[in-house]
Amino acid sequence: MTQSRQRQFEVECGILLAEAPQTKPPKMYQIVLFNDDFTPMDFVVEVLRIFFFKTKPKAEEIMLKIHTTGKAVCGIYTKNVAEMKISQVRRYARDHEHPLRCEMQPLDG
């Protein structure tokens, strides 16, 4: 059925179709780990591998960036996923008695 015939059929039958709403991509958040003087480097690598699925070389690279610059982004996620990951990382660090700081920051754009 052509578009004009489809429209005529809808009008004759009294069918009113709403246009599909335009959806926006969800706002994204970056998870940032911060350096401290107490959390061991190997623990940070472990966190990056377990919770952010980084390879060992990539986890070590991110850990060194955290160590040298004070912080590094370890992943970008939707708000719900970022909140869940932060909760998991904080609990894991607390359970291992490390003060590892983990925060989420909205991405601009």
Biotite code that builds the C-alpha atoms (Angstrom):
import biotite.structure as struc

atoms = struc.array([
    struc.Atom([0.000, 0.000, 0.000], chain_id="A", res_id=1, res_name="MET", atom_name="CA", element="C"),
    struc.Atom([1.395, 3.403, -0.936], chain_id="A", res_id=2, res_name="THR", atom_name="CA", element="C"),
    struc.Atom([1.805, 6.075, 1.697], chain_id="A", res_id=3, res_name="GLN", atom_name="CA", element="C"),
    struc.Atom([-1.094, 8.167, 0.357], chain_id="A", res_id=4, res_name="SER", atom_name="CA", element="C"),
    struc.Atom([-3.446, 5.137, 0.263], chain_id="A", res_id=5, res_name="ARG", atom_name="CA", element="C"),
    struc.Atom([-2.292, 4.156, 3.759], chain_id="A", res_id=6, res_name="GLN", atom_name="CA", element="C"),
    struc.Atom([-3.042, 7.678, 5.012], chain_id="A", res_id=7, res_name="ARG", atom_name="CA", element="C"),
    struc.Atom([-6.458, 7.680, 3.283], chain_id="A", res_id=8, res_name="GLN", atom_name="CA", element="C"),
    struc.Atom([-7.255, 4.306, 4.884], chain_id="A", res_id=9, res_name="PHE", atom_name="CA", element="C"),
    struc.Atom([-6.273, 5.632, 8.308], chain_id="A", res_id=10, res_name="GLU", atom_name="CA", element="C"),
    struc.Atom([-8.478, 8.712, 7.871], chain_id="A", res_id=11, res_name="VAL", atom_name="CA", element="C"),
    struc.Atom([-11.474, 6.689, 6.644], chain_id="A", res_id=12, res_name="GLU", atom_name="CA", element="C"),
    struc.Atom([-11.178, 4.204, 9.484], chain_id="A", res_id=13, res_name="CYS", atom_name="CA", element="C"),
    struc.Atom([-10.642, 6.869, 12.111], chain_id="A", res_id=14, res_name="GLY", atom_name="CA", element="C"),
    struc.Atom([-7.229, 5.578, 13.019], chain_id="A", res_id=15, res_name="ILE", atom_name="CA", element="C"),
    struc.Atom([-5.011, 8.177, 14.569], chain_id="A", res_id=16, res_name="LEU", atom_name="CA", element="C"),
    struc.Atom([-1.404, 7.167, 14.836], chain_id="A", res_id=17, res_name="LEU", atom_name="CA", element="C"),
    struc.Atom([0.935, 9.153, 17.000], chain_id="A", res_id=18, res_name="ALA", atom_name="CA", element="C"),
    struc.Atom([4.346, 9.784, 15.596], chain_id="A", res_id=19, res_name="GLU", atom_name="CA", element="C"),
    struc.Atom([7.073, 7.852, 17.300], chain_id="A", res_id=20, res_name="ALA", atom_name="CA", element="C"),
    struc.Atom([8.802, 10.044, 19.857], chain_id="A", res_id=21, res_name="PRO", atom_name="CA", element="C"),
    struc.Atom([12.321, 11.078, 19.049], chain_id="A", res_id=22, res_name="GLN", atom_name="CA", element="C"),
    struc.Atom([14.679, 9.635, 21.611], chain_id="A", res_id=23, res_name="THR", atom_name="CA", element="C"),
    struc.Atom([17.973, 11.140, 22.624], chain_id="A", res_id=24, res_name="LYS", atom_name="CA", element="C"),
    struc.Atom([20.998, 9.080, 23.483], chain_id="A", res_id=25, res_name="PRO", atom_name="CA", element="C"),
    struc.Atom([21.407, 8.809, 27.263], chain_id="A", res_id=26, res_name="PRO", atom_name="CA", element="C"),
    struc.Atom([23.721, 11.176, 29.073], chain_id="A", res_id=27, res_name="LYS", atom_name="CA", element="C"),
    struc.Atom([27.092, 9.541, 29.640], chain_id="A", res_id=28, res_name="MET", atom_name="CA", element="C"),
    struc.Atom([29.340, 9.665, 32.678], chain_id="A", res_id=29, res_name="TYR", atom_name="CA", element="C"),
    struc.Atom([33.032, 8.977, 33.067], chain_id="A", res_id=30, res_name="GLN", atom_name="CA", element="C"),
    struc.Atom([34.302, 7.071, 36.071], chain_id="A", res_id=31, res_name="ILE", atom_name="CA", element="C"),
    struc.Atom([37.467, 8.535, 37.524], chain_id="A", res_id=32, res_name="VAL", atom_name="CA", element="C"),
    struc.Atom([39.860, 6.865, 39.965], chain_id="A", res_id=33, res_name="LEU", atom_name="CA", element="C"),
    struc.Atom([42.060, 9.100, 42.116], chain_id="A", res_id=34, res_name="PHE", atom_name="CA", element="C"),
    struc.Atom([45.541, 8.603, 43.496], chain_id="A", res_id=35, res_name="ASN", atom_name="CA", element="C"),
    struc.Atom([46.172, 8.302, 47.226], chain_id="A", res_id=36, res_name="ASP", atom_name="CA", element="C"),
    struc.Atom([49.187, 7.459, 49.358], chain_id="A", res_id=37, res_name="ASP", atom_name="CA", element="C"),
    struc.Atom([47.774, 4.218, 50.754], chain_id="A", res_id=38, res_name="PHE", atom_name="CA", element="C"),
    struc.Atom([46.144, 2.085, 48.049], chain_id="A", res_id=39, res_name="THR", atom_name="CA", element="C"),
    struc.Atom([48.714, -0.282, 46.501], chain_id="A", res_id=40, res_name="PRO", atom_name="CA", element="C"),
    struc.Atom([49.276, -0.017, 42.764], chain_id="A", res_id=41, res_name="MET", atom_name="CA", element="C"),
    struc.Atom([48.595, -3.713, 42.249], chain_id="A", res_id=42, res_name="ASP", atom_name="CA", element="C"),
    struc.Atom([45.203, -3.292, 43.937], chain_id="A", res_id=43, res_name="PHE", atom_name="CA", element="C"),
    struc.Atom([44.309, -0.498, 41.487], chain_id="A", res_id=44, res_name="VAL", atom_name="CA", element="C"),
    struc.Atom([45.292, -2.781, 38.594], chain_id="A", res_id=45, res_name="VAL", atom_name="CA", element="C"),
    struc.Atom([43.120, -5.519, 40.110], chain_id="A", res_id=46, res_name="GLU", atom_name="CA", element="C"),
    struc.Atom([40.135, -3.139, 40.341], chain_id="A", res_id=47, res_name="VAL", atom_name="CA", element="C"),
    struc.Atom([40.590, -2.043, 36.733], chain_id="A", res_id=48, res_name="LEU", atom_name="CA", element="C"),
    struc.Atom([40.717, -5.644, 35.539], chain_id="A", res_id=49, res_name="ARG", atom_name="CA", element="C"),
    struc.Atom([37.773, -6.901, 37.626], chain_id="A", res_id=50, res_name="ILE", atom_name="CA", element="C"),
    struc.Atom([35.304, -4.029, 37.335], chain_id="A", res_id=51, res_name="PHE", atom_name="CA", element="C"),
    struc.Atom([36.310, -2.333, 34.087], chain_id="A", res_id=52, res_name="PHE", atom_name="CA", element="C"),
    struc.Atom([37.459, -5.419, 32.147], chain_id="A", res_id=53, res_name="PHE", atom_name="CA", element="C"),
    struc.Atom([40.825, -3.921, 31.228], chain_id="A", res_id=54, res_name="LYS", atom_name="CA", element="C"),
    struc.Atom([43.669, -6.076, 29.995], chain_id="A", res_id=55, res_name="THR", atom_name="CA", element="C"),
    struc.Atom([46.680, -6.240, 32.298], chain_id="A", res_id=56, res_name="LYS", atom_name="CA", element="C"),
    struc.Atom([48.770, -3.868, 30.101], chain_id="A", res_id=57, res_name="PRO", atom_name="CA", element="C"),
    struc.Atom([45.888, -1.368, 29.814], chain_id="A", res_id=58, res_name="LYS", atom_name="CA", element="C"),
    struc.Atom([45.163, -1.575, 33.553], chain_id="A", res_id=59, res_name="ALA", atom_name="CA", element="C"),
    struc.Atom([48.836, -0.926, 34.311], chain_id="A", res_id=60, res_name="GLU", atom_name="CA", element="C"),
    struc.Atom([48.847, 2.037, 31.912], chain_id="A", res_id=61, res_name="GLU", atom_name="CA", element="C"),
    struc.Atom([45.783, 3.566, 33.608], chain_id="A", res_id=62, res_name="ILE", atom_name="CA", element="C"),
    struc.Atom([47.228, 2.880, 37.073], chain_id="A", res_id=63, res_name="MET", atom_name="CA", element="C"),
    struc.Atom([50.447, 4.696, 36.133], chain_id="A", res_id=64, res_name="LEU", atom_name="CA", element="C"),
    struc.Atom([48.436, 7.654, 34.860], chain_id="A", res_id=65, res_name="LYS", atom_name="CA", element="C"),
    struc.Atom([46.545, 7.751, 38.162], chain_id="A", res_id=66, res_name="ILE", atom_name="CA", element="C"),
    struc.Atom([49.844, 7.595, 40.036], chain_id="A", res_id=67, res_name="HIS", atom_name="CA", element="C"),
    struc.Atom([51.600, 10.303, 38.001], chain_id="A", res_id=68, res_name="THR", atom_name="CA", element="C"),
    struc.Atom([48.761, 12.758, 37.295], chain_id="A", res_id=69, res_name="THR", atom_name="CA", element="C"),
    struc.Atom([46.553, 12.146, 40.316], chain_id="A", res_id=70, res_name="GLY", atom_name="CA", element="C"),
    struc.Atom([43.585, 10.700, 38.449], chain_id="A", res_id=71, res_name="LYS", atom_name="CA", element="C"),
    struc.Atom([42.459, 8.880, 35.323], chain_id="A", res_id=72, res_name="ALA", atom_name="CA", element="C"),
    struc.Atom([39.263, 7.945, 33.537], chain_id="A", res_id=73, res_name="VAL", atom_name="CA", element="C"),
    struc.Atom([38.690, 4.208, 33.630], chain_id="A", res_id=74, res_name="CYS", atom_name="CA", element="C"),
    struc.Atom([35.391, 3.980, 31.746], chain_id="A", res_id=75, res_name="GLY", atom_name="CA", element="C"),
    struc.Atom([32.416, 5.822, 30.264], chain_id="A", res_id=76, res_name="ILE", atom_name="CA", element="C"),
    struc.Atom([28.902, 4.577, 31.003], chain_id="A", res_id=77, res_name="TYR", atom_name="CA", element="C"),
    struc.Atom([25.276, 5.568, 31.356], chain_id="A", res_id=78, res_name="THR", atom_name="CA", element="C"),
    struc.Atom([24.320, 6.967, 34.766], chain_id="A", res_id=79, res_name="LYS", atom_name="CA", element="C"),
    struc.Atom([22.853, 3.729, 36.144], chain_id="A", res_id=80, res_name="ASN", atom_name="CA", element="C"),
    struc.Atom([25.802, 1.614, 35.069], chain_id="A", res_id=81, res_name="VAL", atom_name="CA", element="C"),
    struc.Atom([28.310, 4.181, 36.377], chain_id="A", res_id=82, res_name="ALA", atom_name="CA", element="C"),
    struc.Atom([26.563, 4.328, 39.753], chain_id="A", res_id=83, res_name="GLU", atom_name="CA", element="C"),
    struc.Atom([26.559, 0.539, 39.997], chain_id="A", res_id=84, res_name="MET", atom_name="CA", element="C"),
    struc.Atom([30.261, 0.256, 39.112], chain_id="A", res_id=85, res_name="LYS", atom_name="CA", element="C"),
    struc.Atom([31.212, 2.972, 41.605], chain_id="A", res_id=86, res_name="ILE", atom_name="CA", element="C"),
    struc.Atom([29.257, 1.190, 44.321], chain_id="A", res_id=87, res_name="SER", atom_name="CA", element="C"),
    struc.Atom([31.013, -2.092, 43.505], chain_id="A", res_id=88, res_name="GLN", atom_name="CA", element="C"),
    struc.Atom([34.483, -0.506, 43.453], chain_id="A", res_id=89, res_name="VAL", atom_name="CA", element="C"),
    struc.Atom([33.915, 1.345, 46.737], chain_id="A", res_id=90, res_name="ARG", atom_name="CA", element="C"),
    struc.Atom([32.628, -1.789, 48.453], chain_id="A", res_id=91, res_name="ARG", atom_name="CA", element="C"),
    struc.Atom([35.545, -3.857, 47.139], chain_id="A", res_id=92, res_name="TYR", atom_name="CA", element="C"),
    struc.Atom([38.076, -1.233, 48.274], chain_id="A", res_id=93, res_name="ALA", atom_name="CA", element="C"),
    struc.Atom([36.427, -0.954, 51.683], chain_id="A", res_id=94, res_name="ARG", atom_name="CA", element="C"),
    struc.Atom([36.373, -4.756, 52.085], chain_id="A", res_id=95, res_name="ASP", atom_name="CA", element="C"),
    struc.Atom([40.123, -4.756, 51.391], chain_id="A", res_id=96, res_name="HIS", atom_name="CA", element="C"),
    struc.Atom([40.685, -1.760, 53.697], chain_id="A", res_id=97, res_name="GLU", atom_name="CA", element="C"),
    struc.Atom([41.875, 0.616, 50.978], chain_id="A", res_id=98, res_name="HIS", atom_name="CA", element="C"),
    struc.Atom([40.747, 4.262, 50.682], chain_id="A", res_id=99, res_name="PRO", atom_name="CA", element="C"),
    struc.Atom([40.552, 4.178, 46.864], chain_id="A", res_id=100, res_name="LEU", atom_name="CA", element="C"),
    struc.Atom([38.484, 7.139, 45.680], chain_id="A", res_id=101, res_name="ARG", atom_name="CA", element="C"),
    struc.Atom([36.164, 6.630, 42.730], chain_id="A", res_id=102, res_name="CYS", atom_name="CA", element="C"),
    struc.Atom([33.765, 9.228, 41.300], chain_id="A", res_id=103, res_name="GLU", atom_name="CA", element="C"),
    struc.Atom([31.619, 9.790, 38.249], chain_id="A", res_id=104, res_name="MET", atom_name="CA", element="C"),
    struc.Atom([31.588, 12.987, 36.238], chain_id="A", res_id=105, res_name="GLN", atom_name="CA", element="C"),
    struc.Atom([29.125, 13.918, 33.487], chain_id="A", res_id=106, res_name="PRO", atom_name="CA", element="C"),
    struc.Atom([30.543, 14.117, 29.999], chain_id="A", res_id=107, res_name="LEU", atom_name="CA", element="C"),
    struc.Atom([29.985, 17.466, 28.356], chain_id="A", res_id=108, res_name="ASP", atom_name="CA", element="C"),
    struc.Atom([28.179, 17.415, 25.086], chain_id="A", res_id=109, res_name="GLY", atom_name="CA", element="C"),
])
